[in-house]
Amino acid sequence: MAAPICSLQDFMEKLEERKHAADLFAFFLFDDRPSHIAVERFADEEFDWLDELAASAQMFFFIFLRRDRYRGGVYNPGLEVARMFGIRPNQLPGVVLFTLSDNEEIVTDGVFLPIKVQLFADDISSVEKVFSDLFTLIHECHERSSNPKELLQNLSDEFARLRTKERLRPIVGYLKETALAIVDFPRNFMGALERALAEEVSRRLTGG
């Protein structure tokens, strides 16, 4: 299911609560630059549909929402989370899918799917096709995967095949580039989240 988050601390707490309940997770990455306003609007307006897609795939999908504008400490942690996955700001927006180790502290594998930002402003139906195709592929890859690591490898391989036009689906033309295998994971993901949160709190207290 989709899990709304309002800050880095909220993400850390909700991941901690849910890490025992699924073997596949995702984060919808975007930030506060003007060109991403349409991305955030899509996340807010389509949240219920994205929730249904994630539930059907038996996974948790973390999405920043700014619905409670009067709640203190609401801010988009997209850039911090992207940095922890080794994803650069110029690669956003996109969706990172990842798995956790058996002790649920270390990210073991992941795939990042960068989406063309102009689609969110110009062609919402195409963005919907991207997410519909993504979760359809997750379903298909689930059927031939025995574990999360194999699932992500099959997803990465599937996008590579789509790129060579062995099979054509709308999602191919809407990605910024080929799906990226993420290799620069923090050894201890939950520890990295705690350190990033401490740094963020320190910046906000000092006005930096």
N, C-alpha and C positions, 0 to 999 in steps of 0.2 A: 504494500500500500504506500501511498505518498505520505510523507511526514513533513508538515510545514515547520520551518525554522525561522527565527527572528534575529539570531546572532550566532557567533562562533560558540559561545557557551551553550546555547540552546542545542546546536548541532551535536556537541560533545555529549551532552546529557541524554539526548534522544538516541544517539548511536549506542551509548552505553546500555540504555534500556532495551534496545532492540537487537543487539549483536548476537544474542543467544537464539533468536527466533527466526533467522533466515541465513542462507549461505551466499546470497548475492545482494549487493547494495549499489545504489547509484546516487550521484549528486548532479543537479542541474546547475552548471556553472555560468554565471554572468556577473557583471559588476555595475557600478553606478555611473559609468560614462553616458553621455547623452544618447549615443547610438544604441545603447542597451535598454532604453526606456521601453521600447516596444517588446523586448524580450521579457522584461519584468511584467509588463501588462499581460502578455500571453500566459506566463506562469500563474498569475493571479486569476485570470478569467477562465483558464482551462484546467484549474487545479483539480476539480472533481473528476474530470475525464482522465487526467493523468493518474489520479488515485485509482480509478478503475483499471487502467492498464497495468499499473504496478501490482495491484492485488491479483489480477489474472495471471501474472508472471511469478507470483509468490516471492516477491522481493520488496525491499524498502527503497523508496525514491525520495531523497531529501531535496526540498525545494524552498528557497527563501521567499517569504511573503511579508509584505509590509502592511498587512491589514489593520493591525492594532497600532495606529499611528500615535496614540497617546501613551503607549507603554514605554517606560524608560529602557534605554539600552538597545533599541531596535536598530540594527545595521546589517548590511549585506556582507557576509564573510567570504564571498566568492573568491576574491583574490588570495586570501590567506589559504583557503582549502586548495585552490589551484596550485599555489606555490609548494604545498606539502606533497603534491602529486608530481611535481616537476613539470607542470603545465605553465607556459608563459602567458602573460596578459594578452599578447597579440594573437593567441590561438583561441581565445574566447569569442563567442559563447559556445557551449557544447555540453555533452553529458559524459561523465566519467563513471564507468562501471567497475566495481572492485570486489574482491573477496578478502576475508580475514583468515588468519592462521587458526590452527586448532585451539590455541589458547586465547584466540579472539583479541589479540593485542597488536598483531603485526599484519599489515596489508601484504598479501602474497602475490596477487596478480591483478591486472586491470587493463581496460581498454578505454581510450578517449575518442569520442566522436565529435569533432568540431563542426558546427552548423553555420552556414552563411548568414551573417547578421541581417542583411538587407531583406531576407525572406520574412522576418518577423514584422517588418513595416509594410512590405509590399505584397506579400502573398501568403496569408495565414493558412490557406488550404494546403499549400506545399509544406509548411511546417507541420501541420497535422499529419500529412503523409509520412514525414520523416519519423515522427514518434510512433505512428501506427506500424510502419515497416520495422522499426527498431524492436518493438515488443513482439511483433510477429516472428522476427528472426530469433529472439530469445526463446520463444516457445519452440520453434523448430530445432534449435540447437540443444535445448533441454532434452529433447527426445533421444538424441544420440550422444549425450554426455553422461558420464557416470559420477562426475564430481565438479565442483565450481571451477577448478583450474582448467579442466577439459572444456567446460562450457565457454569460458572466455577465449580459449584458443580457437574453438570452433567458430565463435563469433568473428574473431579477427580474420580467420581463414575465409569465412563467408563473405566478408566485405572485400577481401582481396579478389575473390572470384567474381564478385559483382563488378569490380573495377575493370576486369578483363572482358566484361560483357558476355560471360558465359550465361548469366541470367540478368535480366534487366528489371530493376525496380526503381520507383521514383526516388528513393532515398539517395541513390548514388550521385545524382546531379546536384543535390542540395548540401552535400558536405563540402567543407572548405578544402579538405585534403584527405588522403587515405587515413583510415583509422590508425591511431598511434598506439603501439604497445608501450605501456608505461613501465619503465625500469628503475626510475629514481625514487623508490619508495623509502620513507623513513623506516629504520629498523623497528622502532616501537611507535606505531601510529598513534595509540592513545596517549603515550607520553609526549609525542610531538604536538598533539592537540592541546595538551595541558600547557606546554611551553609557549605555544602560539597565543593561547588565551592570556597567559600571564603577561606576555609582551604587549598585547592589545590593551589590557587593563592599564598597564604602566603608561602607554602612550596617551591614553585618554585622561589619566589623572594628571599628567604633566603638560597636557595640551599639545603634545607633539604629533 
